[in-house]
Amino acid sequence: MNSEVQPAVPGWVWVAVAGLAVGSLAGAAVYAARSPGYERLVARTGAPKELQILAAIQRYTESRGNPKAGLGRPELFPWWAEPSNAAREKQVAESAAAAEGYDRNLATYGESPYPRRMWIFGSGGPYGLLPSSALAPWRGTDEMRRGKVTPYDVFNPWRATVFFVDYVWRLVNRAEFRKMPAAARNVLALKRGLASPALVADFEEESARSRSVRRRAIEAAESLGIDEDKLYQQVPLAWPDYIGAKELVP
């Protein structure tokens, strides 16, 4: 039997350990709150695995994964949102883009019980979506007329993910995307299309904006630890497991 007396552990050590444990738990809780399993949500839509890369890049460039983020006129956002403190001209321009999308489709979006003010704040949510683009699948539907889908759904992680995937699906089905060389039908092409559908086929980067999109995508990939080569991963034209936005958000 060992009769040596073990030295007592100083009290401050236990305090430090407890503090570290509490801090770790708090940090984990904050991380969980800001990162609600987006990879799982994208997979749940039935989208092909190649979209995981695009989704991660888009969340980083648009919101750093914060579902409350946005760009537009702060006075028009819901009180709980966290719009960026961008230059006023950028805020106004983004809000104007949202208003243009709403007014262009007034015949259908006007059927929604939610007023125009709720549609024109700008873009928001983890993927930086305009409400008029996000809710396009519900134009002329009973769900739109009954308010089952709302402009503020772009801030909901699950619904925003569905909207994002469906928007990408629409880009994939554009004739100009499908006519491109197979190697050009990649993640970067769709990232361009998310900036502006007119850029989806600009694989020769004739537009300065296309070059800007590529630079931002590369910076995002580096920050996320994603190999730059993944930006050139081809995205399939057929999505056999994707059932559509209206089925995923009844």
Order of alpha helices (4+ residues) and beta strands (2+ residues): alpha-alpha-alpha-beta-beta-alpha-alpha-beta-alpha-alpha-alpha-alpha-alpha-alpha-alpha
